[in-house]
Amino acid sequence: MVIPGSSTLTAGLLPTGLLDELRIMVNPVILGQGRSLFAGAGRTSLKLLKTRQFTSGNVLLYYQPIAN
């Protein structure tokens, strides 16, 4: 299952253990404020699997949730 752009749905699924991998694209732009990426998910341990850098400056981060 792919969940493009829904941090609310992802935050709801994280505690269930149904997610095998998270891919987070970081766009290096300073906005000043913002909301938490996974607000309401509680504390979740993640293992960084790999990274991919793009010429645009973006970075794609691959994470695996760790069961607590």
C-alpha positions as a printed Julia matrix, in Angstrom:
68×3 Matrix{Float64}:
  0.0    0.0    0.0
  1.27   3.46  -0.83
 -0.01   6.47   1.1
  1.09   9.56  -0.83
  0.94  12.76   1.2
 -1.38  11.75   4.05
  0.48  12.24   7.3
 -2.79  11.88   9.24
 -3.48   8.41   7.83
  0.17   7.41   8.27
  0.14   8.59  11.9
 -2.97   6.49  12.49
 -1.39   3.37  10.98
  2.04   3.67  12.64
  0.95   2.32  16.07
 -0.76  -0.69  14.45
  2.47  -2.13  13.06
  1.01  -2.32   9.55
  3.66  -0.1    7.93
  6.86  -1.78   6.72
  8.62   1.31   5.39
  8.33   5.08   5.42
  9.74   7.2    2.61
 10.02  10.84   3.5
 11.08  13.48   0.98
 12.83  16.46   2.54
 12.74  19.69   0.56
 15.26  22.16   2.03
 13.1   25.28   2.19
 12.86  27.46   5.28
  9.23  28.21   6.06
  9.53  29.26   9.69
  6.64  27.22  11.08
  4.71  24.07  10.46
  2.96  21.19  12.08
  4.49  17.93  13.17
  4.83  15.43  10.32
  3.12  12.61  12.22
  1.14  14.49  14.89
 -0.82  12.09  17.08
  1.29   9.03  16.26
  2.97   9.02  19.65
  6.61   8.1   20.03
  7.79   5.75  17.27
 11.31   4.4   16.83
 12.59   4.41  13.26
 15.64   2.81  11.67
 17.2    4.73   8.76
 17.61   2.23   5.91
 19.07   4.45   3.19
 19.08   7.93   1.72
 18.96   9.26  -1.81
 20.1   12.75  -2.75
 18.79  14.65  -5.77
 20.48  17.45  -7.71
 17.6   19.74  -6.67
 18.78  19.49  -3.06
 15.92  17.23  -2.01
 16.71  14.13   0.03
 14.61  10.96   0.13
 14.85   9.15   3.47
 13.88   5.48   3.8
 12.89   4.39   7.32
 11.72   1.14   8.88
  9.47   1.39  11.95
 10.88  -0.5   14.96
  8.38  -2.3   17.2
  8.65  -1.17  20.81
